[in-house]
Amino acid sequence: MRLNVVLNGLSRDLTGGPLSILRFMNSMLKYTELGMRLILIDGTGLGEEEFRAHAKKYPALELLREKGLYVYNAYGVTVAVNPGDLFMATLYYTAFTCDATLRAYPALKNRNFVYFIQDFEPIFYPHNTGYVTALETYRLPHFGIYSTPFLQ
Protein backbone atom coordinates (compact mmCIF):
# COMPACT_ATOMS: atom_id res chain seq x y z
CA MET A 1 0.00 0.00 0.00
CA ARG A 2 1.25 3.45 -0.89
CA LEU A 3 0.23 7.03 -0.17
CA ASN A 4 0.44 9.20 -3.29
CA VAL A 5 0.83 12.80 -2.15
CA VAL A 6 -0.23 15.26 -4.84
CA LEU A 7 1.53 18.62 -4.59
CA ASN A 8 1.87 21.49 -7.04
CA GLY A 9 5.69 21.72 -7.00
CA LEU A 10 8.71 22.23 -4.77
CA SER A 11 11.00 25.21 -4.68
CA ARG A 12 14.29 25.78 -2.93
CA ASP A 13 12.38 27.86 -0.37
CA LEU A 14 10.57 25.12 1.52
CA THR A 15 7.97 27.28 3.23
CA GLY A 16 5.82 26.06 6.11
CA GLY A 17 3.11 24.43 4.01
CA PRO A 18 5.24 22.23 1.75
CA LEU A 19 7.72 21.50 4.54
CA SER A 20 4.89 20.32 6.82
CA ILE A 21 3.68 17.98 4.08
CA LEU A 22 7.16 16.55 3.55
CA ARG A 23 7.67 16.11 7.30
CA PHE A 24 4.32 14.29 7.47
CA MET A 25 5.47 11.96 4.68
CA ASN A 26 8.75 11.32 6.49
CA SER A 27 6.86 10.47 9.70
CA MET A 28 4.58 8.09 7.81
CA LEU A 29 7.65 6.27 6.51
CA LYS A 30 9.01 6.08 10.04
CA TYR A 31 5.86 4.90 11.83
CA THR A 32 3.85 2.95 9.24
CA GLU A 33 4.32 0.34 6.55
CA LEU A 34 3.00 2.69 3.86
CA GLY A 35 5.17 3.56 0.91
CA MET A 36 5.32 7.27 0.04
CA ARG A 37 5.20 8.74 -3.45
CA LEU A 38 5.28 12.48 -4.08
CA ILE A 39 3.49 13.42 -7.29
CA LEU A 40 4.29 16.97 -8.41
CA ILE A 41 1.80 18.26 -10.96
CA ASP A 42 3.20 21.73 -11.66
CA GLY A 43 6.38 21.02 -13.60
CA THR A 44 8.17 23.96 -12.02
CA GLY A 45 10.64 24.04 -9.18
CA LEU A 46 13.20 21.47 -8.13
CA GLY A 47 13.79 18.23 -10.05
CA GLU A 48 14.33 14.91 -8.27
CA GLU A 49 18.12 15.00 -7.92
CA GLU A 50 18.06 18.67 -7.03
CA PHE A 51 15.38 18.01 -4.40
CA ARG A 52 17.27 15.06 -2.87
CA ALA A 53 20.43 17.19 -2.62
CA HIS A 54 18.52 20.15 -1.16
CA ALA A 55 16.64 17.91 1.31
CA LYS A 56 19.96 16.99 2.96
CA LYS A 57 19.70 20.37 4.70
CA TYR A 58 16.60 19.07 6.52
CA PRO A 59 17.38 16.17 8.89
CA ALA A 60 13.63 15.68 9.44
CA LEU A 61 13.35 14.53 5.80
CA GLU A 62 16.01 11.83 5.86
CA LEU A 63 13.72 8.81 5.33
CA LEU A 64 11.74 10.58 2.63
CA ARG A 65 14.93 11.50 0.81
CA GLU A 66 16.15 7.89 0.94
CA LYS A 67 12.94 5.88 0.49
CA GLY A 68 10.42 8.20 -1.13
CA LEU A 69 9.34 7.81 -4.73
CA TYR A 70 8.91 10.88 -6.90
CA VAL A 71 6.98 11.75 -10.05
CA TYR A 72 7.81 15.17 -11.50
CA ASN A 73 5.78 17.22 -13.98
CA ALA A 74 2.89 14.76 -13.72
CA TYR A 75 0.07 17.02 -14.92
CA GLY A 76 -1.76 15.14 -17.66
CA VAL A 77 0.54 12.12 -17.30
CA THR A 78 -0.78 8.63 -16.51
CA VAL A 79 0.91 7.34 -13.36
CA ALA A 80 0.74 3.62 -12.55
CA VAL A 81 -1.14 2.82 -9.34
CA ASN A 82 -2.04 -0.28 -7.35
CA PRO A 83 -5.60 -1.06 -6.18
CA GLY A 84 -4.61 -0.42 -2.54
CA ASP A 85 -3.05 2.99 -3.18
CA LEU A 86 -4.27 6.06 -1.33
CA PHE A 87 -4.17 9.65 -2.60
CA MET A 88 -3.60 12.79 -0.56
CA ALA A 89 -4.52 16.30 -1.66
CA THR A 90 -2.41 19.14 -0.30
CA LEU A 91 -4.29 22.22 -1.51
CA TYR A 92 -7.64 22.85 -3.09
CA TYR A 93 -6.87 22.19 -6.74
CA THR A 94 -5.03 18.96 -5.91
CA ALA A 95 -8.27 17.84 -4.20
CA PHE A 96 -9.94 17.95 -7.61
CA THR A 97 -7.03 15.97 -9.07
CA CYS A 98 -7.35 13.29 -6.38
CA ASP A 99 -11.14 13.11 -6.73
CA ALA A 100 -10.93 12.81 -10.53
CA THR A 101 -8.31 10.07 -10.20
CA LEU A 102 -10.52 8.05 -7.86
CA ARG A 103 -13.51 8.42 -10.19
CA ALA A 104 -11.44 7.48 -13.26
CA TYR A 105 -10.01 4.30 -11.69
CA PRO A 106 -12.79 2.22 -10.11
CA ALA A 107 -10.26 -0.55 -9.30
CA LEU A 108 -8.84 1.67 -6.53
CA LYS A 109 -10.23 0.24 -3.29
CA ASN A 110 -10.08 3.46 -1.27
CA ARG A 111 -12.85 5.68 -2.64
CA ASN A 112 -12.03 8.72 -0.48
CA PHE A 113 -8.83 10.72 -0.65
CA VAL A 114 -6.89 12.11 2.28
CA TYR A 115 -7.00 15.92 2.45
CA PHE A 116 -4.08 17.62 4.27
CA ILE A 117 -5.83 20.84 5.31
CA GLN A 118 -3.52 23.56 6.61
CA ASP A 119 -5.65 26.63 5.80
CA PHE A 120 -9.24 27.53 5.04
CA GLU A 121 -8.28 28.20 1.44
CA PRO A 122 -11.45 30.00 0.28
CA ILE A 123 -10.46 32.92 2.53
CA PHE A 124 -7.58 33.68 0.14
CA TYR A 125 -10.06 34.72 -2.57
CA PRO A 126 -12.68 37.44 -2.78
CA HIS A 127 -16.24 36.13 -3.03
CA ASN A 128 -15.89 34.97 -6.62
CA THR A 129 -15.39 31.69 -8.49
CA GLY A 130 -12.01 31.12 -6.80
CA TYR A 131 -13.72 31.22 -3.41
CA VAL A 132 -16.53 28.89 -4.48
CA THR A 133 -14.12 26.49 -6.20
CA ALA A 134 -11.91 26.18 -3.12
CA LEU A 135 -14.97 25.82 -0.87
CA GLU A 136 -16.39 23.04 -3.05
CA THR A 137 -13.38 20.80 -2.31
CA TYR A 138 -14.57 20.33 1.28
CA ARG A 139 -17.69 18.62 -0.10
CA LEU A 140 -15.68 16.01 -2.00
CA PRO A 141 -15.38 12.57 -0.35
CA HIS A 142 -12.26 12.81 1.81
CA PHE A 143 -10.67 12.07 5.16
CA GLY A 144 -9.26 15.28 6.64
CA ILE A 145 -5.93 15.78 8.35
CA TYR A 146 -6.04 19.23 9.94
CA SER A 147 -3.19 21.46 11.03
CA THR A 148 -5.31 22.99 13.81
CA PRO A 149 -8.58 22.06 15.57
CA PHE A 150 -10.08 25.32 14.26
CA LEU A 151 -10.13 23.91 10.71
CA GLN A 152 -12.17 20.86 11.64
Secondary structure as GFF3:
##gff-version 3
##sequence-region A 1 152
A	DSSP	beta_strand	2	7	.	.	.	ID=ss1
A	DSSP	alpha_helix	16	31	.	.	.	ID=ss2
A	DSSP	beta_strand	35	40	.	.	.	ID=ss3
A	DSSP	alpha_helix	48	55	.	.	.	ID=ss4
A	DSSP	three_ten_helix	59	61	.	.	.	ID=ss5
A	DSSP	alpha_helix	62	67	.	.	.	ID=ss6
A	DSSP	beta_strand	69	71	.	.	.	ID=ss7
A	DSSP	beta_strand	86	89	.	.	.	ID=ss8
A	DSSP	alpha_helix	92	104	.	.	.	ID=ss9
A	DSSP	beta_strand	113	117	.	.	.	ID=ss10
A	DSSP	three_ten_helix	121	124	.	.	.	ID=ss11
A	DSSP	alpha_helix	129	136	.	.	.	ID=ss12
A	DSSP	three_ten_helix	137	139	.	.	.	ID=ss13
A	DSSP	beta_strand	142	146	.	.	.	ID=ss14
A	DSSP	three_ten_helix	149	151	.	.	.	ID=ss15
###
